[in-house]
Amino acid sequence: MKVLVTGGAGFIGSHIVDVLVEKGYETVVIDNLSTGNKAFLPPEVTFYEVDISSDSIDNIFKKELPDMVIHQAAQVDVSKSIKQPSVDALSNIMGTILILETCKKYKVKKFIYASSCSVYGETGDVSIQELFPIKPISFYGMSKYTPEVYIKLFNEQFGLPYTILRYANVYGPRQTPKGEGGVVSIFFEKLMNQEPFVIFGDGHQTRDFVYVKDVAEANVLALQKGKNETINIGTNTKTSINELYSLFGKVSSSLPTPHYSPSRSGDILYSRLDNRKAFELLGWKPITTLEQGLVQTYNYFFS
Ligand SMILES: NC(=O)c1ccc[n+]([C@@H]2O[C@H](COP(=O)([O-])OP(=O)(O)OC[C@H]3O[C@@H](n4cnc5c(N)ncnc54)[C@H](O)[C@@H]3O)[C@@H](O)[C@H]2O)c1
């Protein structure tokens, strides 16, 4: 079984690749290395340094004939999406449609898509179910949602099977301080440089932090399960940014002081994903607690 991972040299993509290789899948990666790192990839992997919008994608599919595609490649910076909505849309919407067309042409058997909790927008302090209304408050949230509709139409029109996974805030080793779930890696960067931790707003805003290796497992399970479904991947646990700061105090004895700054446009106040569907359909549960995950991330950054 051959799996092609777009964005496979990135933070989440490279952990997915690790699980695929470990489980014996033949693995091909497409990545333009805009934020990814080739050094994250194991030697067994066939790697193409190429943009998902490039004409050469067709030739890569023709040569590799992947059975399944896991699509992670995206512009992941929410602030950038606010400043340059068209750049964000070109990458996330047009880029995904181009990959879908190629999947259709080469008769890919399943398409797994990395969507995001940002599609829900502001929900209030509740456990968010997949059927909640879609109300993104950033262009990034919109550019992660629009491909979901295309994916469903590709299924209806051309029979391309899919699973859409809506991730909560993913954190862990290899994460760069940019991007969607970045607060944990930003705090680690500040810790390394002994600079103040910047907290936007009053720090009472909550996130659902899910460990990257758990997210990678969900993707590999989705290769075989959850056909034509949209599934939250989170812990259903809320952690405020102030609580996250305190947890860092358990991981490191030399914690820089917090510095409070005005909240940013496009940032959600509360986020917590109901994960029952993931368990029912994929048999997936997060197994790493935030404290365990922070220790493992600390060991990565400080070893
Ligand atoms: N990190 C999170 O908390 C989070 C939450 C929800 C959803 N997601 C989604 O998960 C996916 C992976 O995100 P990540 O956090 O690992 O970010 P990342 O930036 O580490 O990974 C994205 C990868 O895609 C590559 N890439 C970007 N644009 C590309 C293009 N046009 N062509 C080819 N390669 C391209 C980058 O070089 C990088 O390797 C994204 O689709 C993102 O929207 C992430």
The ligand as an SDF file (V2000), in Angstrom:
LIG
                    3D

 44 48  0  0  0  0  0  0  0  0999 V2000
   -0.7250   22.8090   13.9740 N   0  0  0  0  0  0  0  0  0  0  0  0
   -2.0060   22.8170   14.2960 C   0  0  0  0  0  0  0  0  0  0  0  0
   -2.3540   23.0170   15.4540 O   0  0  0  0  0  0  0  0  0  0  0  0
   -3.0710   22.5600   13.2650 C   0  0  0  0  0  0  0  0  0  0  0  0
   -4.4080   22.6160   13.6720 C   0  0  0  0  0  0  0  0  0  0  0  0
   -5.4040   22.3780   12.7490 C   0  0  0  0  0  0  0  0  0  0  0  0
   -5.0770   22.0560   11.4440 C   0  0  0  0  0  0  0  0  0  0  0  0
   -3.7820   22.0290   11.0560 N   0  0  0  0  0  0  0  0  0  0  0  0
   -3.4870   21.6690    9.6680 C   0  0  0  0  0  0  0  0  0  0  0  0
   -2.5550   20.6140    9.6720 O   0  0  0  0  0  0  0  0  0  0  0  0
   -1.7380   20.6780    8.5080 C   0  0  0  0  0  0  0  0  0  0  0  0
   -0.2750   20.6180    8.8930 C   0  0  0  0  0  0  0  0  0  0  0  0
    0.0390   21.7670    9.6810 O   0  0  0  0  0  0  0  0  0  0  0  0
    1.3880   21.9230   10.5090 P   0  0  0  0  0  0  0  0  0  0  0  0
    1.0410   22.5410   11.7970 O   0  0  0  0  0  0  0  0  0  0  0  0
    2.1410   20.6410   10.4840 O   0  0  0  0  0  0  0  0  0  0  0  0
    2.1290   23.0390    9.6790 O   0  0  0  0  0  0  0  0  0  0  0  0
    3.5310   23.0030    8.9210 P   0  0  0  0  0  0  0  0  0  0  0  0
    3.7160   24.3860    8.3620 O   0  0  0  0  0  0  0  0  0  0  0  0
    4.5960   22.4520    9.7780 O   0  0  0  0  0  0  0  0  0  0  0  0
    3.2450   21.9650    7.7720 O   0  0  0  0  0  0  0  0  0  0  0  0
    2.8150   22.3180    6.4910 C   0  0  0  0  0  0  0  0  0  0  0  0
    3.7700   21.6530    5.5090 C   0  0  0  0  0  0  0  0  0  0  0  0
    3.2830   21.8960    4.1960 O   0  0  0  0  0  0  0  0  0  0  0  0
    4.3430   22.4150    3.3920 C   0  0  0  0  0  0  0  0  0  0  0  0
    3.6830   23.2920    2.4300 N   0  0  0  0  0  0  0  0  0  0  0  0
    3.0080   24.4420    2.6810 C   0  0  0  0  0  0  0  0  0  0  0  0
    2.5040   24.9330    1.5410 N   0  0  0  0  0  0  0  0  0  0  0  0
    2.8620   24.0660    0.5580 C   0  0  0  0  0  0  0  0  0  0  0  0
    2.6440   24.0360   -0.8450 C   0  0  0  0  0  0  0  0  0  0  0  0
    1.9490   25.0090   -1.4410 N   0  0  0  0  0  0  0  0  0  0  0  0
    3.1440   22.9970   -1.5430 N   0  0  0  0  0  0  0  0  0  0  0  0
    3.8530   22.0150   -0.9390 C   0  0  0  0  0  0  0  0  0  0  0  0
    4.0930   21.9930    0.3820 N   0  0  0  0  0  0  0  0  0  0  0  0
    3.6020   23.0130    1.1190 C   0  0  0  0  0  0  0  0  0  0  0  0
    5.2690   23.1420    4.3490 C   0  0  0  0  0  0  0  0  0  0  0  0
    6.6010   23.2460    3.8650 O   0  0  0  0  0  0  0  0  0  0  0  0
    5.1870   22.2420    5.5740 C   0  0  0  0  0  0  0  0  0  0  0  0
    6.1270   21.1890    5.4900 O   0  0  0  0  0  0  0  0  0  0  0  0
   -2.1450   21.9560    7.7870 C   0  0  0  0  0  0  0  0  0  0  0  0
   -3.0400   21.6190    6.7530 O   0  0  0  0  0  0  0  0  0  0  0  0
   -2.8510   22.7670    8.8640 C   0  0  0  0  0  0  0  0  0  0  0  0
   -3.8070   23.6490    8.3080 O   0  0  0  0  0  0  0  0  0  0  0  0
   -2.7750   22.2670   11.9310 C   0  0  0  0  0  0  0  0  0  0  0  0
  1  2  1  0
  2  3  2  0
  2  4  1  0
  4  5  1  0
  4 44  2  0
  5  6  2  0
  6  7  1  0
  7  8  2  0
  8  9  1  0
  8 44  1  0
  9 10  1  0
  9 42  1  0
 10 11  1  0
 11 12  1  0
 11 40  1  0
 12 13  1  0
 13 14  1  0
 14 15  2  0
 14 16  1  0
 14 17  1  0
 17 18  1  0
 18 19  2  0
 18 20  1  0
 18 21  1  0
 21 22  1  0
 22 23  1  0
 23 24  1  0
 23 38  1  0
 24 25  1  0
 25 26  1  0
 25 36  1  0
 26 27  1  0
 26 35  1  0
 27 28  2  0
 28 29  1  0
 29 30  1  0
 29 35  2  0
 30 31  1  0
 30 32  2  0
 32 33  1  0
 33 34  2  0
 34 35  1  0
 36 37  1  0
 36 38  1  0
 38 39  1  0
 40 41  1  0
 40 42  1  0
 42 43  1  0
M  CHG  2   8   1  16  -1
M  END
$$$$
